[in-house]
């Protein structure tokens, strides 16, 4: 009786598992990149709104 049993398709299953793992890593990196991009956008918009508010306040003071 053989000590080693070779399952048909085992290599394909193993390869698919590796590809799924790799894809999961890619998805995690993409999500992290998106999170960082959204954080940067929020900071930019907050800064822009603060500057806009200052301009409006200065304009309002000139009208008074």
PDBQT receptor file of N, H, CA, C and O in Angstrom, charges set to zero:
ATOM      1  N   UNK A   1       0.836  -1.178   0.000  1.00  0.00    +0.000 N 
ATOM      2  CA  UNK A   1       0.000   0.000   0.000  1.00  0.00    +0.000 C 
ATOM      3  C   UNK A   1       0.892   1.257   0.000  1.00  0.00    +0.000 C 
ATOM      4  O   UNK A   1       1.830   1.348   0.793  1.00  0.00    +0.000 OA
ATOM      5  N   UNK A   2       0.606   2.210  -0.875  1.00  0.00    +0.000 N 
ATOM      6  H   UNK A   2      -0.156   2.136  -1.518  1.00  0.00    +0.000 HD
ATOM      7  CA  UNK A   2       1.466   3.404  -0.945  1.00  0.00    +0.000 C 
ATOM      8  C   UNK A   2       1.289   4.281   0.290  1.00  0.00    +0.000 C 
ATOM      9  O   UNK A   2       0.194   4.399   0.839  1.00  0.00    +0.000 OA
ATOM     10  N   UNK A   3       2.393   4.893   0.712  1.00  0.00    +0.000 N 
ATOM     11  H   UNK A   3       3.283   4.797   0.266  1.00  0.00    +0.000 HD
ATOM     12  CA  UNK A   3       2.355   5.781   1.874  1.00  0.00    +0.000 C 
ATOM     13  C   UNK A   3       1.909   7.197   1.483  1.00  0.00    +0.000 C 
ATOM     14  O   UNK A   3       1.491   7.984   2.332  1.00  0.00    +0.000 OA
ATOM     15  N   UNK A   4       2.006   7.499   0.206  1.00  0.00    +0.000 N 
ATOM     16  H   UNK A   4       2.345   6.859  -0.484  1.00  0.00    +0.000 HD
ATOM     17  CA  UNK A   4       1.673   8.845  -0.269  1.00  0.00    +0.000 C 
ATOM     18  C   UNK A   4       0.470   8.754  -1.211  1.00  0.00    +0.000 C 
ATOM     19  O   UNK A   4       0.473   7.962  -2.154  1.00  0.00    +0.000 OA
ATOM     20  N   UNK A   5      -0.534   9.547  -0.958  1.00  0.00    +0.000 N 
ATOM     21  H   UNK A   5      -0.537  10.190  -0.193  1.00  0.00    +0.000 HD
ATOM     22  CA  UNK A   5      -1.714   9.565  -1.813  1.00  0.00    +0.000 C 
ATOM     23  C   UNK A   5      -1.747  10.905  -2.528  1.00  0.00    +0.000 C 
ATOM     24  O   UNK A   5      -1.678  11.954  -1.888  1.00  0.00    +0.000 OA
ATOM     25  N   UNK A   6      -1.851  10.878  -3.820  1.00  0.00    +0.000 N 
ATOM     26  H   UNK A   6      -1.907  10.026  -4.340  1.00  0.00    +0.000 HD
ATOM     27  CA  UNK A   6      -1.926  12.096  -4.622  1.00  0.00    +0.000 C 
ATOM     28  C   UNK A   6      -3.385  12.336  -4.993  1.00  0.00    +0.000 C 
ATOM     29  O   UNK A   6      -4.022  11.509  -5.646  1.00  0.00    +0.000 OA
ATOM     30  N   UNK A   7      -3.890  13.467  -4.570  1.00  0.00    +0.000 N 
ATOM     31  H   UNK A   7      -3.372  14.139  -4.040  1.00  0.00    +0.000 HD
ATOM     32  CA  UNK A   7      -5.273  13.817  -4.887  1.00  0.00    +0.000 C 
ATOM     33  C   UNK A   7      -5.306  14.546  -6.229  1.00  0.00    +0.000 C 
ATOM     34  O   UNK A   7      -4.522  15.466  -6.461  1.00  0.00    +0.000 OA
ATOM     35  N   UNK A   8      -6.188  14.144  -7.080  1.00  0.00    +0.000 N 
ATOM     36  H   UNK A   8      -6.825  13.397  -6.891  1.00  0.00    +0.000 HD
ATOM     37  CA  UNK A   8      -6.328  14.785  -8.379  1.00  0.00    +0.000 C 
ATOM     38  C   UNK A   8      -6.866  16.201  -8.155  1.00  0.00    +0.000 C 
ATOM     39  O   UNK A   8      -7.880  16.393  -7.484  1.00  0.00    +0.000 OA
ATOM     40  N   UNK A   9      -6.185  17.167  -8.715  1.00  0.00    +0.000 N 
ATOM     41  H   UNK A   9      -5.362  17.011  -9.261  1.00  0.00    +0.000 HD
ATOM     42  CA  UNK A   9      -6.601  18.565  -8.594  1.00  0.00    +0.000 C 
ATOM     43  C   UNK A   9      -6.038  19.265  -7.369  1.00  0.00    +0.000 C 
ATOM     44  O   UNK A   9      -6.345  20.437  -7.148  1.00  0.00    +0.000 OA
ATOM     45  N   UNK A  10      -5.234  18.596  -6.572  1.00  0.00    +0.000 N 
ATOM     46  H   UNK A  10      -4.984  17.644  -6.752  1.00  0.00    +0.000 HD
ATOM     47  CA  UNK A  10      -4.708  19.210  -5.355  1.00  0.00    +0.000 C 
ATOM     48  C   UNK A  10      -3.865  20.444  -5.672  1.00  0.00    +0.000 C 
ATOM     49  O   UNK A  10      -3.922  21.443  -4.956  1.00  0.00    +0.000 OA
ATOM     50  N   UNK A  11      -3.084  20.366  -6.745  1.00  0.00    +0.000 N 
ATOM     51  H   UNK A  11      -3.037  19.554  -7.327  1.00  0.00    +0.000 HD
ATOM     52  CA  UNK A  11      -2.247  21.521  -7.105  1.00  0.00    +0.000 C 
ATOM     53  C   UNK A  11      -3.115  22.717  -7.477  1.00  0.00    +0.000 C 
ATOM     54  O   UNK A  11      -2.807  23.853  -7.116  1.00  0.00    +0.000 OA
ATOM     55  N   UNK A  12      -4.202  22.457  -8.201  1.00  0.00    +0.000 N 
ATOM     56  H   UNK A  12      -4.452  21.535  -8.495  1.00  0.00    +0.000 HD
ATOM     57  CA  UNK A  12      -5.087  23.545  -8.598  1.00  0.00    +0.000 C 
ATOM     58  C   UNK A  12      -5.754  24.181  -7.380  1.00  0.00    +0.000 C 
ATOM     59  O   UNK A  12      -5.907  25.401  -7.310  1.00  0.00    +0.000 OA
ATOM     60  N   UNK A  13      -6.146  23.346  -6.429  1.00  0.00    +0.000 N 
ATOM     61  H   UNK A  13      -6.022  22.356  -6.487  1.00  0.00    +0.000 HD
ATOM     62  CA  UNK A  13      -6.759  23.862  -5.206  1.00  0.00    +0.000 C 
ATOM     63  C   UNK A  13      -5.751  24.696  -4.428  1.00  0.00    +0.000 C 
ATOM     64  O   UNK A  13      -6.080  25.766  -3.915  1.00  0.00    +0.000 OA
ATOM     65  N   UNK A  14      -4.527  24.200  -4.345  1.00  0.00    +0.000 N 
ATOM     66  H   UNK A  14      -4.260  23.331  -4.762  1.00  0.00    +0.000 HD
ATOM     67  CA  UNK A  14      -3.484  24.935  -3.641  1.00  0.00    +0.000 C 
ATOM     68  C   UNK A  14      -3.194  26.262  -4.340  1.00  0.00    +0.000 C 
ATOM     69  O   UNK A  14      -3.052  27.292  -3.682  1.00  0.00    +0.000 OA
ATOM     70  N   UNK A  15      -3.107  26.241  -5.666  1.00  0.00    +0.000 N 
ATOM     71  H   UNK A  15      -3.223  25.404  -6.201  1.00  0.00    +0.000 HD
ATOM     72  CA  UNK A  15      -2.863  27.454  -6.446  1.00  0.00    +0.000 C 
ATOM     73  C   UNK A  15      -4.013  28.443  -6.264  1.00  0.00    +0.000 C 
ATOM     74  O   UNK A  15      -3.784  29.643  -6.116  1.00  0.00    +0.000 OA
ATOM     75  N   UNK A  16      -5.241  27.942  -6.275  1.00  0.00    +0.000 N 
ATOM     76  H   UNK A  16      -5.427  26.966  -6.396  1.00  0.00    +0.000 HD
ATOM     77  CA  UNK A  16      -6.401  28.822  -6.081  1.00  0.00    +0.000 C 
ATOM     78  C   UNK A  16      -6.363  29.461  -4.700  1.00  0.00    +0.000 C 
ATOM     79  O   UNK A  16      -6.685  30.639  -4.547  1.00  0.00    +0.000 OA
ATOM     80  N   UNK A  17      -5.972  28.686  -3.699  1.00  0.00    +0.000 N 
ATOM     81  H   UNK A  17      -5.711  27.729  -3.823  1.00  0.00    +0.000 HD
ATOM     82  CA  UNK A  17      -5.859  29.231  -2.347  1.00  0.00    +0.000 C 
ATOM     83  C   UNK A  17      -4.822  30.341  -2.278  1.00  0.00    +0.000 C 
ATOM     84  O   UNK A  17      -5.044  31.362  -1.627  1.00  0.00    +0.000 OA
ATOM     85  N   UNK A  18      -3.701  30.148  -2.942  1.00  0.00    +0.000 N 
ATOM     86  H   UNK A  18      -3.520  29.318  -3.471  1.00  0.00    +0.000 HD
ATOM     87  CA  UNK A  18      -2.663  31.182  -2.974  1.00  0.00    +0.000 C 
ATOM     88  C   UNK A  18      -3.152  32.431  -3.687  1.00  0.00    +0.000 C 
ATOM     89  O   UNK A  18      -2.882  33.548  -3.245  1.00  0.00    +0.000 OA
ATOM     90  N   UNK A  19      -3.867  32.247  -4.782  1.00  0.00    +0.000 N 
ATOM     91  H   UNK A  19      -4.086  31.340  -5.141  1.00  0.00    +0.000 HD
ATOM     92  CA  UNK A  19      -4.393  33.393  -5.524  1.00  0.00    +0.000 C 
ATOM     93  C   UNK A  19      -5.436  34.151  -4.708  1.00  0.00    +0.000 C 
ATOM     94  O   UNK A  19      -5.482  35.381  -4.731  1.00  0.00    +0.000 OA
ATOM     95  N   UNK A  20      -6.265  33.410  -3.991  1.00  0.00    +0.000 N 
ATOM     96  H   UNK A  20      -6.227  32.411  -3.973  1.00  0.00    +0.000 HD
ATOM     97  CA  UNK A  20      -7.274  34.057  -3.142  1.00  0.00    +0.000 C 
ATOM     98  C   UNK A  20      -6.592  34.853  -2.037  1.00  0.00    +0.000 C 
ATOM     99  O   UNK A  20      -7.000  35.973  -1.729  1.00  0.00    +0.000 OA
ATOM    100  N   UNK A  21      -5.563  34.277  -1.449  1.00  0.00    +0.000 N 
ATOM    101  H   UNK A  21      -5.232  33.368  -1.699  1.00  0.00    +0.000 HD
ATOM    102  CA  UNK A  21      -4.814  34.967  -0.395  1.00  0.00    +0.000 C 
ATOM    103  C   UNK A  21      -4.154  36.232  -0.943  1.00  0.00    +0.000 C 
ATOM    104  O   UNK A  21      -4.174  37.281  -0.299  1.00  0.00    +0.000 OA
ATOM    105  N   UNK A  22      -3.575  36.124  -2.122  1.00  0.00    +0.000 N 
ATOM    106  H   UNK A  22      -3.559  35.272  -2.645  1.00  0.00    +0.000 HD
ATOM    107  CA  UNK A  22      -2.946  37.278  -2.752  1.00  0.00    +0.000 C 
ATOM    108  C   UNK A  22      -3.975  38.357  -3.064  1.00  0.00    +0.000 C 
ATOM    109  O   UNK A  22      -3.725  39.542  -2.841  1.00  0.00    +0.000 OA
ATOM    110  N   UNK A  23      -5.127  37.952  -3.577  1.00  0.00    +0.000 N 
ATOM    111  H   UNK A  23      -5.330  36.990  -3.758  1.00  0.00    +0.000 HD
ATOM    112  CA  UNK A  23      -6.191  38.910  -3.892  1.00  0.00    +0.000 C 
ATOM    113  C   UNK A  23      -6.689  39.604  -2.629  1.00  0.00    +0.000 C 
ATOM    114  O   UNK A  23      -6.981  40.800  -2.644  1.00  0.00    +0.000 OA
ATOM    115  N   UNK A  24      -6.786  38.852  -1.538  1.00  0.00    +0.000 N 
ATOM    116  H   UNK A  24      -6.549  37.881  -1.526  1.00  0.00    +0.000 HD
ATOM    117  CA  UNK A  24      -7.220  39.449  -0.267  1.00  0.00    +0.000 C 
ATOM    118  C   UNK A  24      -6.218  40.507   0.192  1.00  0.00    +0.000 C 
ATOM    119  O   UNK A  24      -6.610  41.561   0.693  1.00  0.00    +0.000 OA
ATOM    120  N   UNK A  25      -4.940  40.228   0.023  1.00  0.00    +0.000 N 
ATOM    121  H   UNK A  25      -4.622  39.372  -0.383  1.00  0.00    +0.000 HD
ATOM    122  CA  UNK A  25      -3.913  41.213   0.371  1.00  0.00    +0.000 C 
ATOM    123  C   UNK A  25      -4.026  42.460  -0.494  1.00  0.00    +0.000 C 
ATOM    124  O   UNK A  25      -3.896  43.579   0.000  1.00  0.00    +0.000 OA
ATOM    125  N   UNK A  26      -4.269  42.264  -1.786  1.00  0.00    +0.000 N 
ATOM    126  H   UNK A  26      -4.375  41.354  -2.188  1.00  0.00    +0.000 HD
ATOM    127  CA  UNK A  26      -4.460  43.402  -2.693  1.00  0.00    +0.000 C 
ATOM    128  C   UNK A  26      -5.660  44.235  -2.275  1.00  0.00    +0.000 C 
ATOM    129  O   UNK A  26      -5.601  45.465  -2.281  1.00  0.00    +0.000 OA
ATOM    130  N   UNK A  27      -6.742  43.573  -1.914  1.00  0.00    +0.000 N 
ATOM    131  H   UNK A  27      -6.790  42.574  -1.908  1.00  0.00    +0.000 HD
ATOM    132  CA  UNK A  27      -7.953  44.276  -1.494  1.00  0.00    +0.000 C 
ATOM    133  C   UNK A  27      -7.706  45.049  -0.202  1.00  0.00    +0.000 C 
ATOM    134  O   UNK A  27      -8.200  46.165  -0.040  1.00  0.00    +0.000 OA
ATOM    135  N   UNK A  28      -6.953  44.466   0.703  1.00  0.00    +0.000 N 
ATOM    136  H   UNK A  28      -6.552  43.560   0.571  1.00  0.00    +0.000 HD
ATOM    137  CA  UNK A  28      -6.646  45.142   1.963  1.00  0.00    +0.000 C 
ATOM    138  C   UNK A  28      -5.798  46.391   1.705  1.00  0.00    +0.000 C 
ATOM    139  O   UNK A  28      -6.037  47.441   2.302  1.00  0.00    +0.000 OA
ATOM    140  N   UNK A  29      -4.811  46.277   0.820  1.00  0.00    +0.000 N 
ATOM    141  H   UNK A  29      -4.617  45.424   0.335  1.00  0.00    +0.000 HD
ATOM    142  CA  UNK A  29      -3.984  47.435   0.479  1.00  0.00    +0.000 C 
ATOM    143  C   UNK A  29      -4.813  48.517  -0.219  1.00  0.00    +0.000 C 
ATOM    144  O   UNK A  29      -4.624  49.706   0.038  1.00  0.00    +0.000 OA
ATOM    145  N   UNK A  30      -5.722  48.111  -1.093  1.00  0.00    +0.000 N 
ATOM    146  H   UNK A  30      -5.875  47.145  -1.302  1.00  0.00    +0.000 HD
ATOM    147  CA  UNK A  30      -6.581  49.079  -1.785  1.00  0.00    +0.000 C 
ATOM    148  C   UNK A  30      -7.485  49.807  -0.792  1.00  0.00    +0.000 C 
ATOM    149  O   UNK A  30      -7.675  51.019  -0.895  1.00  0.00    +0.000 OA
ATOM    150  N   UNK A  31      -8.039  49.074   0.160  1.00  0.00    +0.000 N 
ATOM    151  H   UNK A  31      -7.885  48.090   0.243  1.00  0.00    +0.000 HD
ATOM    152  CA  UNK A  31      -8.904  49.694   1.168  1.00  0.00    +0.000 C 
ATOM    153  C   UNK A  31      -8.114  50.672   2.027  1.00  0.00    +0.000 C 
ATOM    154  O   UNK A  31      -8.609  51.747   2.366  1.00  0.00    +0.000 OA
ATOM    155  N   UNK A  32      -6.900  50.303   2.374  1.00  0.00    +0.000 N 
ATOM    156  H   UNK A  32      -6.498  49.430   2.098  1.00  0.00    +0.000 HD
ATOM    157  CA  UNK A  32      -6.056  51.185   3.166  1.00  0.00    +0.000 C 
ATOM    158  C   UNK A  32      -5.708  52.451   2.389  1.00  0.00    +0.000 C 
ATOM    159  O   UNK A  32      -5.706  53.549   2.945  1.00  0.00    +0.000 OA
ATOM    160  N   UNK A  33      -5.417  52.291   1.116  1.00  0.00    +0.000 N 
ATOM    161  H   UNK A  33      -5.419  51.399   0.664  1.00  0.00    +0.000 HD
ATOM    162  CA  UNK A  33      -5.104  53.437   0.266  1.00  0.00    +0.000 C 
ATOM    163  C   UNK A  33      -6.314  54.351   0.127  1.00  0.00    +0.000 C 
ATOM    164  O   UNK A  33      -6.180  55.574   0.171  1.00  0.00    +0.000 OA
ATOM    165  N   UNK A  34      -7.481  53.767  -0.040  1.00  0.00    +0.000 N 
ATOM    166  H   UNK A  34      -7.590  52.774  -0.076  1.00  0.00    +0.000 HD
ATOM    167  CA  UNK A  34      -8.713  54.551  -0.138  1.00  0.00    +0.000 C 
ATOM    168  C   UNK A  34      -8.973  55.298   1.164  1.00  0.00    +0.000 C 
ATOM    169  O   UNK A  34      -9.366  56.465   1.144  1.00  0.00    +0.000 OA
ATOM    170  N   UNK A  35      -8.758  54.639   2.285  1.00  0.00    +0.000 N 
ATOM    171  H   UNK A  35      -8.439  53.692   2.302  1.00  0.00    +0.000 HD
ATOM    172  CA  UNK A  35      -8.946  55.266   3.586  1.00  0.00    +0.000 C 
ATOM    173  C   UNK A  35      -8.019  56.472   3.736  1.00  0.00    +0.000 C 
ATOM    174  O   UNK A  35      -8.439  57.531   4.203  1.00  0.00    +0.000 OA
ATOM    175  N   UNK A  36      -6.762  56.308   3.338  1.00  0.00    +0.000 N 
ATOM    176  H   UNK A  36      -6.421  55.448   2.958  1.00  0.00    +0.000 HD
ATOM    177  CA  UNK A  36      -5.801  57.411   3.419  1.00  0.00    +0.000 C 
ATOM    178  C   UNK A  36      -6.196  58.542   2.482  1.00  0.00    +0.000 C 
ATOM    179  O   UNK A  36      -6.075  59.713   2.842  1.00  0.00    +0.000 OA
ATOM    180  N   UNK A  37      -6.664  58.211   1.294  1.00  0.00    +0.000 N 
ATOM    181  H   UNK A  37      -6.762  57.260   1.002  1.00  0.00    +0.000 HD
ATOM    182  CA  UNK A  37      -7.092  59.240   0.340  1.00  0.00    +0.000 C 
ATOM    183  C   UNK A  37      -8.276  60.032   0.880  1.00  0.00    +0.000 C 
ATOM    184  O   UNK A  37      -8.321  61.255   0.744  1.00  0.00    +0.000 OA
ATOM    185  N   UNK A  38      -9.225  59.349   1.484  1.00  0.00    +0.000 N 
ATOM    186  H   UNK A  38      -9.189  58.355   1.595  1.00  0.00    +0.000 HD
ATOM    187  CA  UNK A  38     -10.385  60.036   2.058  1.00  0.00    +0.000 C 
ATOM    188  C   UNK A  38      -9.976  60.918   3.229  1.00  0.00    +0.000 C 
ATOM    189  O   UNK A  38     -10.507  62.016   3.397  1.00  0.00    +0.000 OA
ATOM    190  N   UNK A  39      -9.035  60.442   4.040  1.00  0.00    +0.000 N 
ATOM    191  H   UNK A  39      -8.604  59.550   3.903  1.00  0.00    +0.000 HD
ATOM    192  CA  UNK A  39      -8.526  61.244   5.153  1.00  0.00    +0.000 C 
ATOM    193  C   UNK A  39      -7.870  62.514   4.624  1.00  0.00    +0.000 C 
ATOM    194  O   UNK A  39      -8.113  63.604   5.144  1.00  0.00    +0.000 OA
ATOM    195  N   UNK A  40      -7.033  62.377   3.584  1.00  0.00    +0.000 N 
ATOM    196  H   UNK A  40      -6.835  61.492   3.162  1.00  0.00    +0.000 HD
ATOM    197  CA  UNK A  40      -6.367  63.537   2.987  1.00  0.00    +0.000 C 
ATOM    198  C   UNK A  40      -7.373  64.505   2.381  1.00  0.00    +0.000 C 
ATOM    199  O   UNK A  40      -7.218  65.719   2.510  1.00  0.00    +0.000 OA
ATOM    200  N   UNK A  41      -8.400  63.982   1.724  1.00  0.00    +0.000 N 
ATOM    201  H   UNK A  41      -8.526  62.995   1.620  1.00  0.00    +0.000 HD
ATOM    202  CA  UNK A  41      -9.435  64.831   1.139  1.00  0.00    +0.000 C 
ATOM    203  C   UNK A  41     -10.176  65.599   2.223  1.00  0.00    +0.000 C 
ATOM    204  O   UNK A  41     -10.461  66.787   2.070  1.00  0.00    +0.000 OA
ATOM    205  N   UNK A  42     -10.486  64.920   3.315  1.00  0.00    +0.000 N 
ATOM    206  H   UNK A  42     -10.255  63.955   3.440  1.00  0.00    +0.000 HD
ATOM    207  CA  UNK A  42     -11.194  65.607   4.406  1.00  0.00    +0.000 C 
ATOM    208  C   UNK A  42     -10.341  66.735   4.984  1.00  0.00    +0.000 C 
ATOM    209  O   UNK A  42     -10.850  67.820   5.263  1.00  0.00    +0.000 OA
ATOM    210  N   UNK A  43      -9.051  66.480   5.162  1.00  0.00    +0.000 N 
ATOM    211  H   UNK A  43      -8.637  65.599   4.936  1.00  0.00    +0.000 HD
ATOM    212  CA  UNK A  43      -8.172  67.531   5.673  1.00  0.00    +0.000 C 
ATOM    213  C   UNK A  43      -8.128  68.719   4.713  1.00  0.00    +0.000 C 
ATOM    214  O   UNK A  43      -8.188  69.872   5.139  1.00  0.00    +0.000 OA
ATOM    215  N   UNK A  44      -8.023  68.428   3.417  1.00  0.00    +0.000 N 
ATOM    216  H   UNK A  44      -7.975  67.491   3.071  1.00  0.00    +0.000 HD
ATOM    217  CA  UNK A  44      -7.990  69.484   2.409  1.00  0.00    +0.000 C 
ATOM    218  C   UNK A  44      -9.281  70.304   2.444  1.00  0.00    +0.000 C 
ATOM    219  O   UNK A  44      -9.239  71.534   2.428  1.00  0.00    +0.000 OA
ATOM    220  N   UNK A  45     -10.431  69.618   2.493  1.00  0.00    +0.000 N 
ATOM    221  H   UNK A  45     -10.465  68.619   2.507  1.00  0.00    +0.000 HD
ATOM    222  CA  UNK A  45     -11.712  70.327   2.496  1.00  0.00    +0.000 C 
ATOM    223  C   UNK A  45     -11.910  71.129   3.782  1.00  0.00    +0.000 C 
ATOM    224  O   UNK A  45     -12.438  72.240   3.741  1.00  0.00    +0.000 OA
ATOM    225  N   UNK A  46     -11.492  70.578   4.916  1.00  0.00    +0.000 N 
ATOM    226  H   UNK A  46     -11.062  69.676   4.949  1.00  0.00    +0.000 HD
ATOM    227  CA  UNK A  46     -11.578  71.331   6.175  1.00  0.00    +0.000 C 
ATOM    228  C   UNK A  46     -10.749  72.607   6.101  1.00  0.00    +0.000 C 
ATOM    229  O   UNK A  46     -11.194  73.676   6.520  1.00  0.00    +0.000 OA
ATOM    230  N   UNK A  47      -9.539  72.480   5.563  1.00  0.00    +0.000 N 
ATOM    231  H   UNK A  47      -9.178  71.612   5.222  1.00  0.00    +0.000 HD
ATOM    232  CA  UNK A  47      -8.667  73.643   5.412  1.00  0.00    +0.000 C 
ATOM    233  C   UNK A  47      -9.292  74.660   4.469  1.00  0.00    +0.000 C 
ATOM    234  O   UNK A  47      -9.278  75.859   4.751  1.00  0.00    +0.000 OA
ATOM    235  N   UNK A  48      -9.841  74.190   3.351  1.00  0.00    +0.000 N 
ATOM    236  H   UNK A  48      -9.852  73.217   3.123  1.00  0.00    +0.000 HD
ATOM    237  CA  UNK A  48     -10.466  75.084   2.377  1.00  0.00    +0.000 C 
ATOM    238  C   UNK A  48     -11.658  75.815   3.002  1.00  0.00    +0.000 C 
ATOM    239  O   UNK A  48     -11.828  77.020   2.817  1.00  0.00    +0.000 OA
ATOM    240  N   UNK A  49     -12.475  75.070   3.741  1.00  0.00    +0.000 N 
ATOM    241  H   UNK A  49     -12.337  74.091   3.892  1.00  0.00    +0.000 HD
ATOM    242  CA  UNK A  49     -13.639  75.702   4.373  1.00  0.00    +0.000 C 
ATOM    243  C   UNK A  49     -13.225  76.729   5.418  1.00  0.00    +0.000 C 
ATOM    244  O   UNK A  49     -13.870  77.769   5.551  1.00  0.00    +0.000 OA
ATOM    245  N   UNK A  50     -12.174  76.458   6.149  1.00  0.00    +0.000 N 
ATOM    246  H   UNK A  50     -11.649  75.613   6.042  1.00  0.00    +0.000 HD
ATOM    247  CA  UNK A  50     -11.678  77.427   7.138  1.00  0.00    +0.000 C 
ATOM    248  C   UNK A  50     -11.205  78.705   6.449  1.00  0.00    +0.000 C 
ATOM    249  O   UNK A  50     -11.504  79.808   6.907  1.00  0.00    +0.000 OA
ATOM    250  N   UNK A  51     -10.472  78.559   5.356  1.00  0.00    +0.000 N 
ATOM    251  H   UNK A  51     -10.229  77.663   4.984  1.00  0.00    +0.000 HD
ATOM    252  CA  UNK A  51     -10.014  79.736   4.617  1.00  0.00    +0.000 C 
ATOM    253  C   UNK A  51     -11.191  80.493   4.020  1.00  0.00    +0.000 C 
ATOM    254  O   UNK A  51     -11.207  81.724   4.031  1.00  0.00    +0.000 OA
ATOM    255  N   UNK A  52     -12.169  79.774   3.501  1.00  0.00    +0.000 N 
ATOM    256  H   UNK A  52     -12.156  78.774   3.492  1.00  0.00    +0.000 HD
ATOM    257  CA  UNK A  52     -13.356  80.405   2.924  1.00  0.00    +0.000 C 
ATOM    258  C   UNK A  52     -14.128  81.170   4.000  1.00  0.00    +0.000 C 
ATOM    259  O   UNK A  52     -14.602  82.280   3.755  1.00  0.00    +0.000 OA
ATOM    260  N   UNK A  53     -14.251  80.588   5.169  1.00  0.00    +0.000 N 
ATOM    261  H   UNK A  53     -13.866  79.687   5.367  1.00  0.00    +0.000 HD
ATOM    262  CA  UNK A  53     -14.939  81.255   6.266  1.00  0.00    +0.000 C 
ATOM    263  C   UNK A  53     -14.218  82.546   6.653  1.00  0.00    +0.000 C 
ATOM    264  O   UNK A  53     -14.863  83.554   6.942  1.00  0.00    +0.000 OA
ATOM    265  N   UNK A  54     -12.899  82.518   6.658  1.00  0.00    +0.000 N 
ATOM    266  H   UNK A  54     -12.376  81.699   6.423  1.00  0.00    +0.000 HD
ATOM    267  CA  UNK A  54     -12.128  83.725   6.976  1.00  0.00    +0.000 C 
ATOM    268  C   UNK A  54     -12.371  84.814   5.944  1.00  0.00    +0.000 C 
ATOM    269  O   UNK A  54     -12.529  85.983   6.298  1.00  0.00    +0.000 OA
ATOM    270  N   UNK A  55     -12.402  84.444   4.686  1.00  0.00    +0.000 N 
ATOM    271  H   UNK A  55     -12.274  83.495   4.399  1.00  0.00    +0.000 HD
ATOM    272  CA  UNK A  55     -12.653  85.413   3.621  1.00  0.00    +0.000 C 
ATOM    273  C   UNK A  55     -14.052  86.005   3.773  1.00  0.00    +0.000 C 
ATOM    274  O   UNK A  55     -14.229  87.214   3.626  1.00  0.00    +0.000 OA
ATOM    275  N   UNK A  56     -15.041  85.170   4.064  1.00  0.00    +0.000 N 
ATOM    276  H   UNK A  56     -14.897  84.187   4.184  1.00  0.00    +0.000 HD
ATOM    277  CA  UNK A  56     -16.406  85.671   4.253  1.00  0.00    +0.000 C 
ATOM    278  C   UNK A  56     -16.484  86.615   5.448  1.00  0.00    +0.000 C 
ATOM    279  O   UNK A  56     -17.142  87.654   5.385  1.00  0.00    +0.000 OA
ATOM    280  N   UNK A  57     -15.815  86.252   6.527  1.00  0.00    +0.000 N 
ATOM    281  H   UNK A  57     -15.281  85.408   6.578  1.00  0.00    +0.000 HD
ATOM    282  CA  UNK A  57     -15.820  87.118   7.717  1.00  0.00    +0.000 C 
ATOM    283  C   UNK A  57     -15.150  88.459   7.428  1.00  0.00    +0.000 C 
ATOM    284  O   UNK A  57     -15.636  89.498   7.873  1.00  0.00    +0.000 OA
ATOM    285  N   UNK A  58     -14.041  88.447   6.689  1.00  0.00    +0.000 N 
ATOM    286  H   UNK A  58     -13.646  87.603   6.328  1.00  0.00    +0.000 HD
ATOM    287  CA  UNK A  58     -13.371  89.702   6.332  1.00  0.00    +0.000 C 
ATOM    288  C   UNK A  58     -14.270  90.555   5.446  1.00  0.00    +0.000 C 
ATOM    289  O   UNK A  58     -14.343  91.771   5.620  1.00  0.00    +0.000 OA
ATOM    290  N   UNK A  59     -14.937  89.933   4.517  1.00  0.00    +0.000 N 
ATOM    291  H   UNK A  59     -14.877  88.945   4.376  1.00  0.00    +0.000 HD
ATOM    292  CA  UNK A  59     -15.852  90.664   3.621  1.00  0.00    +0.000 C 
ATOM    293  C   UNK A  59     -17.016  91.246   4.421  1.00  0.00    +0.000 C 
ATOM    294  O   UNK A  59     -17.440  92.375   4.170  1.00  0.00    +0.000 OA
ATOM    295  N   UNK A  60     -17.523  90.493   5.366  1.00  0.00    +0.000 N 
ATOM    296  H   UNK A  60     -17.179  89.576   5.569  1.00  0.00    +0.000 HD
ATOM    297  CA  UNK A  60     -18.633  90.957   6.188  1.00  0.00    +0.000 C 
ATOM    298  C   UNK A  60     -18.209  92.155   7.032  1.00  0.00    +0.000 C 
ATOM    299  O   UNK A  60     -18.985  93.096   7.200  1.00  0.00    +0.000 OA
ATOM    300  N   UNK A  61     -16.986  92.134   7.563  1.00  0.00    +0.000 N 
ATOM    301  H   UNK A  61     -16.356  91.370   7.427  1.00  0.00    +0.000 HD
ATOM    302  CA  UNK A  61     -16.482  93.238   8.383  1.00  0.00    +0.000 C 
ATOM    303  C   UNK A  61     -16.349  94.511   7.543  1.00  0.00    +0.000 C 
ATOM    304  O   UNK A  61     -16.606  95.609   8.037  1.00  0.00    +0.000 OA
ATOM    305  N   UNK A  62     -15.954  94.369   6.290  1.00  0.00    +0.000 N 
ATOM    306  H   UNK A  62     -15.745  93.477   5.888  1.00  0.00    +0.000 HD
ATOM    307  CA  UNK A  62     -15.792  95.521   5.404  1.00  0.00    +0.000 C 
ATOM    308  C   UNK A  62     -17.130  96.162   5.099  1.00  0.00    +0.000 C 
ATOM    309  O   UNK A  62     -17.205  97.374   4.901  1.00  0.00    +0.000 OA
ATOM    310  N   UNK A  63     -18.191  95.363   5.057  1.00  0.00    +0.000 N 
ATOM    311  H   UNK A  63     -18.130  94.378   5.218  1.00  0.00    +0.000 HD
ATOM    312  CA  UNK A  63     -19.523  95.879   4.756  1.00  0.00    +0.000 C 
ATOM    313  C   UNK A  63     -20.108  96.641   5.957  1.00  0.00    +0.000 C 
ATOM    314  O   UNK A  63     -20.956  97.516   5.783  1.00  0.00    +0.000 OA
ATOM    315  N   UNK A  64     -19.663  96.315   7.148  1.00  0.00    +0.000 N 
ATOM    316  H   UNK A  64     -18.973  95.605   7.289  1.00  0.00    +0.000 HD
ATOM    317  CA  UNK A  64     -20.241  96.944   8.350  1.00  0.00    +0.000 C 
ATOM    318  C   UNK A  64     -19.711  98.314   8.597  1.00  0.00    +0.000 C 
ATOM    319  O   UNK A  64     -20.104  98.963   9.566  1.00  0.00    +0.000 OA
TER     320      UNK A  64
